[in-house]
Amino acid sequence: MEGLAEILENTLETKTPSKRTSKRKWREIESIKDKYRLRDELKDIDPMADYDFDNLEF
């Protein structure tokens, strides 16, 4: 969740983000959340498997 915290922190630091920038950041946040949900679902299916998310295509 380090990536999510980092993006949220960067979002709060900007004073007046444009709509385009804020939409892009929320898309990045949603993408990270989706990766964590996928990881949790895969662990539910096969708890012994070790998945490398850098190699998965989203």
Backbone torsions as a table, in degrees:
resi	resn	phi	psi	omega
1	MET	NA	4.6	179.3
2	GLU	-60.6	-39.5	-179.2
3	GLY	-63.1	-41.1	-179.8
4	LEU	-65.4	-44.7	179.6
5	ALA	-63.2	-39.0	179.8
6	GLU	-64.6	-43.4	179.6
7	ILE	-66.2	-43.1	178.6
8	LEU	-62.3	-40.2	178.6
9	GLU	-63.3	-43.6	178.9
10	ASN	-65.0	-35.6	179.3
11	THR	-65.0	-40.4	-178.6
12	LEU	-73.1	-25.9	-178.4
13	GLU	-72.9	-31.5	-177.9
14	THR	-71.7	137.1	-175.0
15	LYS	-81.5	-54.5	-179.2
16	THR	-132.5	80.1	-179.6
17	PRO	-73.3	146.5	176.2
18	SER	-73.4	164.8	-179.9
19	LYS	-61.5	-39.0	-179.0
20	ARG	-63.5	-43.3	-179.7
21	THR	-65.9	-43.9	-178.1
22	SER	-67.9	-36.9	176.7
23	LYS	-64.0	-40.8	-179.8
24	ARG	-63.6	-42.9	-179.9
25	LYS	-64.9	-39.6	178.2
26	TRP	-67.4	-33.9	175.7
27	ARG	-64.5	-39.9	177.8
28	GLU	-64.3	-42.1	179.2
29	ILE	-62.5	-45.8	179.1
30	GLU	-63.1	-36.7	178.4
31	SER	-64.1	-43.0	178.4
32	ILE	-64.7	-42.8	177.9
33	LYS	-60.8	-40.7	178.1
34	ASP	-61.1	-40.5	178.4
35	LYS	-62.0	-42.9	179.4
36	TYR	-67.1	-38.2	176.5
37	ARG	-63.4	-42.7	178.6
38	LEU	-61.9	-44.5	178.8
39	ARG	-58.6	-44.0	-179.8
40	ASP	-65.7	-39.9	178.3
41	GLU	-65.7	-41.6	178.4
42	LEU	-65.5	-36.9	177.1
43	LYS	-67.2	-34.0	176.6
44	ASP	-65.5	-36.9	-179.8
45	ILE	-72.1	-47.8	-177.4
46	ASP	-138.5	90.8	-175.3
47	PRO	-66.0	-19.7	-177.5
48	MET	-86.6	-14.5	-177.2
49	ALA	-78.0	148.3	177.4
50	ASP	-116.7	111.3	-175.2
51	TYR	-98.1	136.1	176.5
52	ASP	-100.7	106.1	-173.4
53	PHE	-74.6	-15.0	177.1
54	ASP	-68.7	-26.9	-178.6
55	ASN	-91.6	-9.9	-179.6
56	LEU	-82.5	143.0	177.4
57	GLU	-94.3	132.8	176.7
58	PHE	-118.1	NA	NA
